[in-house]
Amino acid sequence: METATAPAAPDATAQLRANLHRFVDETDDPAMLQALLTILANTQPVIPLTDEAMRLEDLPPAARAAVEEGLRDIEAGRVRPHAEVWAEVRAEFGHLMP
């Protein structure tokens, strides 16, 4: 049985929007702004979650390719600990996080 994913609460959506606006307004890094624009321009619709497990072949081609690339990276040992990555994110963008 499929169930629709509940939309984010209005307050949560407003907070996300405010954080994104603040990030864009406060950064002077043109590469970061271009990367954000690229992501937003190329984002495909979110696939709604269901109670059934999603199969790789059910994903859009770009999403499937990204997952397959990630799996190859894992197999080849091209991974970094979550804590290490988040430490870098916090060091760079912590002032934008609540």
Beta strands, then each sheet from edge to edge (+ up, - down):
end
